[in-house]
Amino acid sequence: MVNNINAQEYLNKKYPKKGVCKSNSDKENKDKKREQIIILDLSKGKVGKGRFNDGKILEGSLKIEGFANLQTLIISSQSITSLDVSNCCNLEKLDCSDNKITDLDVASCTNLKKINCSSNNIKSLKFSDCLNLEEVKLSGCQVLDKNSISLNKEANLIFNIEEDKLVKGPVIIPAGENILNILLIGKKYCLIDNIGFGDTSNLSEEDILKRVADGIYSAREGINQILFVVDRRFTEKHTKAFKKFERFISETGVTKFTTIVKTGFTSFGNPALCENDRRILVNENGELKKIIESCNNIIHVDNPSVAVEGDELDLNVKKRKESRKRVLNYLTENCSEIYKLREWDELYSVMVKYKEAEEKLVNAKSEKEKAEIEIIKKS
């Protein structure tokens, strides 16, 4: 029989505000004061045995306070209904997954980097104080449908803007890094910065394969939408790049999961002018018309430089923020399906072997060993 006990009463008894830890099941923190504890694990199976040697289940509301130096809190697989960690200013990792939480307070947790609150009843979250947030896991919560977006390299500009609802700082995809997880408008977006198909002229086929492999390796579950970004005019370069993209993926239907994002359009807030620009593009030439009509849609944004000062800076920041909101609202309202290549799993398996061979090549000591690995890569 499971022994249900009040979470707050358990914490106050085993980790008294005035005194030291009395929990025999927490050997690491035994005899430590609250402010001395760095890691606190209150997950199922870690809070001791019940009366008949079966597990204890923590239930009800819980407020963690007095743990001034706490960096990691694990309280998964319990029956907590409300959790307040706003007093834990040094908290970096929080795992409260698989509970019954409806209210989660992480205010003032400026050092929080990773949070897992999957499988709860959470309806809303505020991360305005979480300046260092890197990862949010919310699968199984009412606020989340997991989505993945594959971005053209140039699309960094669209997402490089302050968003107070998530963090007080720019949300970007750093060069050389593939994934940045963010939560916005009740959705989790896995942003994958893949190679820009218009920037491959100086790369070998092997280098292009490697870059695309990184993208596929990061998106095994499929993608939600591909953003094909063009700057101001849809040039011949963009047309060739798009056709190269179609050939490289080599599967009919991917363009229906592709949205053309035209940046540098100063009148993006005027629907009539946006529609007029779309008509101009469609009527420009037959090839361009075919590309646009094969895609999901075309949306207009403007991302002016922030390397300016005064009123111009304020205006440009506002335009960038409005552009970001425009893109994300569009994705939320129109791009809920997931696209997955029919041979995605097979292709993913090939890419895994390719990356493993690449790692072995780096560590290879002899020329003979390197030659053998190169043969494996090409196979």
Secondary structure as the mmCIF struct_conf table of DSSP 4:
data_model
#
loop_
_struct_conf.conf_type_id
_struct_conf.id
_struct_conf.beg_label_comp_id
_struct_conf.beg_label_asym_id
_struct_conf.beg_label_seq_id
_struct_conf.end_label_comp_id
_struct_conf.end_label_asym_id
_struct_conf.end_label_seq_id
STRN STRN1 ASN A 3 ASN A 6
HELX_RH_AL_P HELX_RH_AL_P1 ALA A 7 LYS A 14
BEND BEND1 TYR A 15 TYR A 15
BEND BEND2 LYS A 17 GLY A 19
TURN_TY1_P TURN_TY1_P1 ASN A 24 SER A 25
TURN_TY1_P TURN_TY1_P2 LYS A 27 ASP A 31
HELX_RH_3T_P HELX_RH_3T_P1 ARG A 34 GLN A 36
BEND BEND3 ILE A 38 ILE A 38
STRN STRN2 ILE A 39 ASP A 41
BEND BEND4 SER A 43 SER A 43
TURN_TY1_P TURN_TY1_P3 LYS A 44 GLY A 45
BEND BEND5 LYS A 46 VAL A 47
STRN STRN3 LYS A 49 LYS A 49
TURN_TY1_P TURN_TY1_P4 ARG A 51 PHE A 52
BEND BEND6 ASN A 53 ASN A 53
STRN STRN4 GLY A 55 GLY A 55
STRN STRN5 LYS A 56 LYS A 63
BEND BEND7 GLY A 66 GLY A 66
TURN_TY1_P TURN_TY1_P5 ALA A 68 ASN A 69
STRN STRN6 THR A 72 ILE A 74
BEND BEND8 SER A 77 GLN A 78
STRN STRN7 SER A 79 ASP A 84
TURN_TY1_P TURN_TY1_P6 SER A 86 ASN A 87
TURN_TY1_P TURN_TY1_P7 CYS A 89 ASN A 90
STRN STRN8 LYS A 93 ASP A 95
BEND BEND9 ASP A 98 ASN A 99
BEND BEND10 THR A 102 THR A 102
STRN STRN9 ASP A 103 ASP A 105
TURN_TY1_P TURN_TY1_P8 ALA A 107 SER A 108
TURN_TY1_P TURN_TY1_P9 THR A 110 ASN A 111
STRN STRN10 LYS A 114 ASN A 116
BEND BEND11 SER A 119 ASN A 120
TURN_TY1_P TURN_TY1_P10 SER A 128 ASP A 129
TURN_TY1_P TURN_TY1_P11 LEU A 131 ASN A 132
STRN STRN11 GLU A 135 LYS A 137
TURN_TY1_P TURN_TY1_P12 SER A 139 GLY A 140
BEND BEND12 CYS A 141 CYS A 141
TURN_TY1_P TURN_TY1_P13 GLN A 142 VAL A 143
STRN STRN12 LYS A 146 LEU A 151
HELX_RH_3T_P HELX_RH_3T_P2 LYS A 153 ALA A 155
HELX_RH_AL_P HELX_RH_AL_P2 ASN A 156 PHE A 159
BEND BEND13 ILE A 161 ILE A 161
STRN STRN13 GLU A 162 GLU A 163
TURN_TY1_P TURN_TY1_P14 ASP A 164 LEU A 166
STRN STRN14 VAL A 167 PRO A 170
TURN_TY1_P TURN_TY1_P15 ALA A 175 GLY A 176
STRN STRN15 ILE A 179 LEU A 184
TURN_TY1_P TURN_TY1_P16 ILE A 185 GLY A 186
STRN STRN16 LYS A 187 ASP A 193
HELX_RH_3T_P HELX_RH_3T_P3 PHE A 197 ASP A 199
TURN_TY1_P TURN_TY1_P17 SER A 201 ASN A 202
BEND BEND14 LEU A 203 LEU A 203
HELX_RH_AL_P HELX_RH_AL_P3 GLU A 205 TYR A 217
TURN_TY1_P TURN_TY1_P18 SER A 218 SER A 218
TURN_TY1_P TURN_TY1_P19 ARG A 220 GLU A 221
STRN STRN17 ILE A 223 ILE A 223
BEND BEND15 ASN A 224 ASN A 224
STRN STRN18 GLN A 225 ASP A 231
BEND BEND16 ARG A 232 ARG A 233
HELX_RH_AL_P HELX_RH_AL_P4 GLU A 236 ILE A 249
TURN_TY1_P TURN_TY1_P20 THR A 252 GLY A 253
HELX_RH_3T_P HELX_RH_3T_P4 VAL A 254 PHE A 257
STRN STRN19 THR A 258 THR A 263
TURN_TY1_P TURN_TY1_P21 THR A 266 GLY A 269
HELX_RH_AL_P HELX_RH_AL_P5 PRO A 271 GLU A 284
HELX_RH_AL_P HELX_RH_AL_P6 GLY A 286 SER A 294
BEND BEND17 CYS A 295 ASN A 296
STRN STRN20 ASN A 297 HIS A 300
BEND BEND18 VAL A 306 VAL A 306
HELX_RH_AL_P HELX_RH_AL_P7 GLY A 310 ASN A 334
BEND BEND19 GLU A 337 GLU A 337
STRN STRN21 TYR A 339 TYR A 339
TURN_TY1_P TURN_TY1_P22 ARG A 342 GLU A 343
HELX_RH_AL_P HELX_RH_AL_P8 TRP A 344 ASN A 363
BEND BEND20 SER A 366 SER A 366
HELX_RH_AL_P HELX_RH_AL_P9 GLU A 367 LYS A 378
#
